[in-house]
Amino acid sequence: MLSDFLNTHFPTAEARAGLANRRSYLAALPDIDLTSTPLLRIAIDTLCFAHIGSKTGDMRLVRESQASYGKVLNSLIKATSAPAGEVPYMEPKAVITSIMLLCLYDDSIPVPHQEGGWGTHYWGAQQLLRAYGASFLNMAEPFDRLIFWNLRMPTLFAGVARRKAIILGEPQWLALAEANVESRGPLTDFYRIVMQIPALLERTDNMMAAETDPTETEAICTDICKIRQDVKDWYEEKTRRTHGNYLEVPVTFTTEEEPNAFDMEIEEHCFMTTSDTFTTFFRFRTPGYLVKNHTYDILMGLLLDCTLLRLLHFQPESASFLKDLSPDEVERSAYDNARNLCRSIHHYSNFLSLPYVDFTDFLLDMAQNFFEEVGALKELGWCQAVRCATDLRRTRIKNTIQPRTLCRMGDAGPGFAAATRFRTRNIAQG
């Protein structure tokens, strides 16, 4: 049944290879001995019943998936609700992997706690990581590394959405990525920097909610500026190694070099060619991980800029602690980052898959929230119009290409994107 499930979502050898290249733990599931891990076996059954039943219309499998989901959820609730040091014994890796699998449950099937389930599950996972301690993962083991790598981005998104510190941002967990040569990846240095951001957001909110010593305000401003600069340095180092990783493509591109810069079958492209709000876009020509580097730099830059703007808005006196920046420079940096997110949409809208549709919408949501806060009406209207086009593309893809996706990162987008609403006091999710 697991083989049928994987073949449904990754039907070709190329798709399976892509799964392995992305370091997905799903590629390793067939090699696990499930006889000694009943919880994980039930979690895998839950996922397979749900997706195969939904695809074939077999309601017997759908009902079985709902019952199995309940069994796994009850076991996980017991594990997460026990007092520290009294977690009922279940093999830690099986527990964490089971939580990650529940996040992939077919969202067309109603189950308990479905609303906000993605973030709730990953938040539960990181609470269990705190109880288990970093020693339960052996980074010399391939599957342990896959668990660690696959937890990082979802946990970061959940932490930013909730504006709460995450366990993976603590020193002993950051050290896992440096445990051996195999444990390091192309984004190890990036995660070492950004995993500290949720704790910084929590400190910022706590400071704003109480009478605080000016030294704490200064410390927070200093830390935000340091992480902000560290992200820039990380990206600049990556760019130096690759001699730059993007080209700007004018909207009215007519030279022989790029005759097909815009595809009129792509809904977003149709609108882009009719608007003068943006006259250039990023069109990436390099490997995918370099595109990610560029996007992550802009994304985290905007998040950190808006954290500073939040401080400046609610505590104007914090401006005195920005040693090398003026408030106007911070807002200009945020404005440029938001515009650059928009200029990346040309690239991301080229992909005919639902995860890319969700990611495109997430980037637009981040930018739109910021433009609304600063009253940039022209850019705001552009974001709203392109998001309408993205919705049309989502419908087209669902109807003709990809009815469903295993990727649930889109569920985390709105909570993360709320961080750019720097004039709104209470933006934490969950």
Buried (B, 14 or more C-beta within 10 A) or exposed (E): EBEEBBEBBBEEEEEBEEBEEEBBBBBBBEEBEBEEBBBBBBBBBBBBBBBBBBBEEEEEBBEBBBEBBEBBBEBBEEBBEEEEEEBEEBBBBBBBBBBBBBBBBBBEBEBEEEEBBBBBBBBBBBBBBBBBEBEBBEBEEEBBBBBBBBBBBBBBBBBBBBBBBBBBBBEEBBEBBEBEEEBBBEBBBBBBBBBBBBBBBBBBBEBBEEEBEEEEBBBBBEBBBBBBEBBBEBBEEBBEEEEEBBBEBEBEBEEEEEEEBBEEEBBBBBBBEEBEBBEEBBBBEBEEEBBBBBBBBBBBBBBBBBBBBBBBBBBEEBBEBBEEBEBEEBBEBBBBBBBBBBBBBBBBBBBBEBBBBBBBBBBBBBBBBBBBBBEBEEBBBBBEBBBEBBEBBBEBBBEEEBEBBBBBBBBBBBBBBBBBBBEEEEBBBE
